[in-house]
Amino acid sequence: MTQPQVSADPLVVRTVPLDDPGDLLALLPGSATTPDVTAWVRNGDGLVGWGAAAVLRPAGADRFAQARAWWVDQVGTAVVRDEVRLPGTGLVCFGSFAFADETGDSVLVVPEVVVGRRGGRAWVTTTSAGALTTTPEVAPVEPPAPPSNVTFSDGAMSGAGWESVVAEAVRRINAGDLEKVVLARDLVATASEDVDVRWPLHRLSESYPMCWTFHVDGLFGATPEMLVRRERGLVTSRVLAGTIRRTGDDERDLALAATLARSSKDLEEHEYAVRSVADALAPHCTSMNVPEAPFVLHLPNVMHLATDVAGVTHETDDVASSLTLAEALHPSAAVGGTPTSVARELISEIEGMDRGRYAGPVGWMDAAGDGEWGIALRSAEIDGARVRLFAGCGIVADSDPAAELAEAQAKFVPVRDALAGR
Ligand SMILES: C=C(O[C@@H]1C=C(C(=O)O)C=C[C@H]1O)C(=O)O
């Protein structure tokens, strides 16, 4: 296990207002010189960062507890001057957590520079251990180069191999072992040179502006699913489960959306996911609103059944509150299954790969306990010239392996396209 790194000096943090810096992603410096660029952007708003003033690499079943303890320590010792005072100003960290308890490393990073924008207001935060640094100039840099000569190949399993794993899961469900399990597969993209993560980030945020485009320590993607957002006591979660592929023909897609909203298989799968989120949030909330029926979320590649769950939390003195909630929710039935423990065991028994940080919480938090933790979906892990893409599907009693494979293919599309040149 990687030992947690604790910086000895307290963090010195300063946030000042900024004139509109334009496209946040265009500010990220070249990844060859600054590998630690971080991003969390949706519809043009969000946070981007670079450099690492403090880093923690927790692992194992208590990775969230380690992360919380570290954050409580950082918040308790940091010297902060915040002239903007919005969620995401002052001391902030980005994080990305392993899906499983047994495998994979997680990471939390406090960037040296964070630039944020929210509702027409922008700011820059500088953080360093021990001494105050000067506020850097914030300006767009040279755009990144596209990945070169990208080829794709199967990851741990071929499509046919994965279909037989799905068929095995359907057998287990019909034997009464569990109700739902989410199974994923990976795909490997290989380029002829190291991939600059800023390229796919730009492409993803352009093509999927309604999703949260993220990058933390090599894991990037554009997720449509918000595990939990906490903002001044208001807690929200966007639950997705139940998917249909788009055809590109708007009229036909509308008809398909109506079919999705009536499909008992998809409604059942969705219900498990909503229930798992509502049950996990309930102990942390004084009041909650769980809509009775889902809406259909239209994305360029797929449509999902979606439910926005909202609640009010009474846990106002927890500086890691958003992470406490993310831990309580992970893994929801949207990425694990029902019952959770049986589904987790089945995933590690038959999926045949390590998910790493795919399908784990990814996002940011500040020193007030506010933050946003998405589920790292439509994502990939970048390692030099090699990029590992992930996609998964919820399997229930009447799932068809071939249809699930096609659904997984559709979920690879965002990152696949983002790795292509223009
Ligand atoms: C597991 C993934 O997606 C999840 C599974 C869904 C489904 O099975 O219908 C829909 C949205 C996500 O909650 C993925 O994108 O990899």
The ligand as an SDF file (V2000), in Angstrom:
LIG
                    3D

 16 16  0  0  0  0  0  0  0  0999 V2000
  -21.7450    1.6580  -15.7000 C   0  0  0  0  0  0  0  0  0  0  0  0
  -21.9890    2.6520  -16.5420 C   0  0  0  0  0  0  0  0  0  0  0  0
  -23.1430    3.3630  -16.5820 O   0  0  0  0  0  0  0  0  0  0  0  0
  -24.1330    3.1650  -15.5990 C   0  0  0  0  0  0  0  0  0  0  0  0
  -25.1020    2.1370  -16.0190 C   0  0  0  0  0  0  0  0  0  0  0  0
  -26.2590    2.4670  -16.6810 C   0  0  0  0  0  0  0  0  0  0  0  0
  -27.1750    1.3830  -17.2040 C   0  0  0  0  0  0  0  0  0  0  0  0
  -26.8490    0.2040  -17.0790 O   0  0  0  0  0  0  0  0  0  0  0  0
  -28.2390    1.6880  -17.7940 O   0  0  0  0  0  0  0  0  0  0  0  0
  -26.5940    3.8100  -16.8880 C   0  0  0  0  0  0  0  0  0  0  0  0
  -25.8530    4.8000  -16.3480 C   0  0  0  0  0  0  0  0  0  0  0  0
  -24.7840    4.5040  -15.3860 C   0  0  0  0  0  0  0  0  0  0  0  0
  -25.3030    4.5240  -14.0980 O   0  0  0  0  0  0  0  0  0  0  0  0
  -20.9270    3.1160  -17.4910 C   0  0  0  0  0  0  0  0  0  0  0  0
  -21.1450    4.1120  -18.1940 O   0  0  0  0  0  0  0  0  0  0  0  0
  -19.8410    2.5220  -17.5340 O   0  0  0  0  0  0  0  0  0  0  0  0
  1  2  2  0
  2  3  1  0
  2 14  1  0
  3  4  1  0
  4  5  1  0
  4 12  1  0
  5  6  2  0
  6  7  1  0
  6 10  1  0
  7  8  2  0
  7  9  1  0
 10 11  2  0
 11 12  1  0
 12 13  1  0
 14 15  2  0
 14 16  1  0
M  END
$$$$
